[in-house]
């Protein structure tokens, strides 16, 4: 009987031990997949911090390069704007200086020497011809009347233009031209015509001398560009 009880005890104990061993094996396996050792945990934590630090650095770099790109784009826009303004200023200056062909309303003046067929007196003969002084005075009167652009026989009048007498010719911008002379002037056509025909201006005196003069108003007159070179040897900018 005692042997039977002992056998039952051993059997039950064996079952309990087997269950505990099985539970321990299962627990150990679960531990291997779920928990880390102290060193593994420290390594993983350090690796995590390294990844977070790298990610933060990458984000900082992204912000830095994004700001740089924005600056470059803004600079490009500013540069294009500045270039546009400079080109507009250059274009305006070219118009003023004379390097651009222009068109607008104005007047056309034609001038031709008077007939000298029966003139014997030298002084009277001289009065029948158009001289450089006459052309200079006519140009000055046009400027005083507000002419914005002037040409004579297709030659643009600019600040450096010289008008000289060369025998039967006038030399304008270094080129010889002869009568008849055709003057184009852009401006207020009514003002220009009335001013040029006023008694105190030189064109009226030319008419009285017998010079053949004709003035025509027009809404579309062309003045060519100056094709020479303007050289300034002595003028300098004042630095303030």
For each residue, the residues with C-beta under 8 A, 3 or more apart:
1: 4 5
2: 5 6
3: 6 7
4: 1 7 8
5: 1 2 8 9
6: 2 3 9 10
7: 3 4 10 11
8: 4 5 11 12
9: 5 6 12 13
10: 6 7 13 14
11: 7 8 14 15
12: 8 9 15 16
13: 9 10 16 17
14: 10 11 17 18
15: 11 12 18 19
16: 12 13 19 20
17: 13 14 20 21
18: 14 15 21 22
19: 15 16 22 23
20: 16 17 23 24
21: 17 18 24 25
22: 18 19 25 26
23: 19 20 26 27
24: 20 21 27 28
25: 21 22 28 29
26: 22 23 29 30
27: 23 24 30 31
28: 24 25 31 32
29: 25 26 32 33
30: 26 27 33 34
31: 27 28 34 35
32: 28 29 35
33: 29 30
34: 30 31
35: 31 32
36: 40 41 44
37: 40 41
38: 41 42
39: 42 43
40: 36 37 43 44
41: 36 37 38 44 45
42: 38 39 45 46
43: 39 40 46 47
44: 36 40 41 47 48
45: 41 42 48 49
46: 42 43 49 50
47: 43 44 50 51
48: 44 45 51 52
49: 45 46 52 53
50: 46 47 53 54
51: 47 48 54 55
52: 48 49 55 56
53: 49 50 56 57
54: 50 51 57 58
55: 51 52 58 59
56: 52 53 59 60
57: 53 54 60 61
58: 54 55 61 62
59: 55 56 62 63
60: 56 57 63 64
61: 57 58 64 65
62: 58 59 65 66
63: 59 60 66 67
64: 60 61 67 68
65: 61 62 68 69
66: 62 63 69 70
67: 63 64 70 71
68: 64 65 71 72
69: 65 66 72 73
70: 66 67 73 74
71: 67 68 74 75
72: 68 69 75 76
73: 69 70 76 77
74: 70 71 77 78
75: 71 72 78 79
76: 72 73 79 80
77: 73 74 80 81
78: 74 75 81 82
79: 75 76 82 83
80: 76 77 83 84
81: 77 78 84 85
82: 78 79 85 86
83: 79 80 86 87
84: 80 81 87 88
85: 81 82 88 89
86: 82 83 89 90
87: 83 84 90 91
88: 84 85 91 92
89: 85 86 92 93
90: 86 87 93 94
91: 87 88 94 95 100
92: 88 89 95 96
93: 89 90 96 97
94: 90 91 97 98 99 100
95: 91 92 98 100 102
96: 92 93
97: 93 94 158 159 226 230
98: 94 95 149 156 157 158 159 225 226
99: 94 225 226
100: 91 94 95 225
101: 222 223 224 225
102: 95 148 149 186 222 223 225
103: 186 220 221 222 223
104: 148 149 186 187 220 221
105: 186 187 188 189 217 218 219 220 221
106: 147 184 185 186 187 189 192 217 218 221
107: 184 185 187 189 192 193 196 215 216 217 218 221
108: 182 183 184 185 215 216 218 221
109: 138 182 183 185 196 203 213 214 215 216
110: 180 181 182 183 212 213 214 216
111: 130 138 179 180 181 183 206 211 212 213
112: 130 179 180 181 211 212
113: 116 128 129 130 179 211 212
114: 127 128 129 209 210 211 212
115: 118 119 128 210
116: 113 119 125 128 129
117:
118: 115
119: 115 116 124 125 128
120: 124 125
121: 124 125
122: 125 126
123: 126 127
124: 119 120 121 127 128
125: 116 119 120 121 122 128 129
126: 122 123 129 131
127: 114 123 124 209 210
128: 113 114 115 116 119 124 125 209 210 211
129: 113 114 116 125 126
130: 111 112 113 134 135 170 179 181 206 211
131: 126 134 135 165
132: 135 136 163 164 165 170
133: 136 137
134: 130 131 137 138 202 206 211
135: 130 131 132 138 139 152 163 170 181
136: 132 133 139 140 163
137: 133 134 140 141 202
138: 109 111 134 135 141 142 183 196 202 203 206
139: 135 136 142 143 150 152 157 163 183
140: 136 137 143 144
141: 137 138 144 145 195 196 201 202 203
142: 138 139 145 147 150 183 185 187 192 196
143: 139 140 146 147 150
144: 140 141 195
145: 141 142 187 191 192 195 196
146: 143 187 188 191 192 195
147: 106 142 143 150 185 186 187 192
148: 102 104 186 187
149: 98 102 104 156 185 186 223
150: 139 142 143 147 156 157 183 184 185 186 223
151: 154 155 156 157 183 184 223 224
152: 135 139 155 157 163 172 177 181 182 183
153: 172 177 181 182
154: 151 182 224
155: 151 152 161 172 173 175 177 224
156: 98 149 150 151 161 173 223 224 225 226 227
157: 98 139 150 151 152 161 172
158: 97 98 161 173 226 228 230
159: 97 98 230
160: 230 231
161: 155 156 157 158 172 173
162: 171 172 173 174
163: 132 135 136 139 152 170 171 172
164: 132 170 171
165: 131 132 169 170 171
166: 169 170 171 176
167:
168: 178
169: 165 166 176 177 178
170: 130 132 135 163 164 165 166 176 177 178 181
171: 162 163 164 165 166 174 175 176 177
172: 152 153 155 157 161 162 163 175 177
173: 155 156 158 161 162 226 228
174: 162 171 228
175: 155 171 172
176: 166 169 170 171
177: 152 153 155 169 170 171 172 181
178: 168 169 170
179: 111 112 113 130
180: 110 111 112 212
181: 110 111 112 130 135 152 153 170 177
182: 108 109 110 152 153 154
183: 108 109 110 111 138 139 142 150 151 152
184: 106 107 108 150 151 221 222 223
185: 106 107 108 109 142 147 149 150 192 221 223
186: 102 103 104 105 106 147 148 149 150 221 223
187: 104 105 106 107 142 145 146 147 148 191 192
188: 105 146 191 192
189: 105 106 107 192 193 217 218 219
190: 193 194 217
191: 145 146 187 188 194 195
192: 106 107 142 145 146 147 185 187 188 189 195 196
193: 107 189 190 196 197 215 217
194: 190 191 197 198
195: 141 144 145 146 191 192 198 201
196: 107 109 138 141 142 145 192 193 201 203 215
197: 193 194 201 203 204 215
198: 194 195 201 204
199: 204
200: 204
201: 141 195 196 197 198 204 205
202: 134 137 138 141 205 206
203: 109 138 141 196 197 206 207 213 215
204: 197 198 199 200 201 207 208
205: 201 202 208 209
206: 111 130 134 138 202 203 209 211 213
207: 203 204 210 211 213
208: 204 205
209: 114 127 128 205 206
210: 114 115 127 128 207
211: 111 112 113 114 128 130 134 206 207
212: 110 111 112 113 114 180
213: 109 110 111 203 206 207
214: 109 110
215: 107 108 109 193 196 197 203
216: 107 108 109 110
217: 105 106 107 189 190 193
218: 105 106 107 108 189 221
219: 105 189
220: 103 104 105
221: 103 104 105 106 107 108 184 185 186 218
222: 101 102 103 184
223: 101 102 103 149 150 151 156 184 185 186
224: 101 151 154 155 156 227
225: 98 99 100 101 102 156
226: 97 98 99 156 158 173 230
227: 156 224
228: 158 173 174
229:
230: 97 158 159 160 226
231: 160
232: 235
233:
234:
235: 232
236:
237:
238:
239:
240:
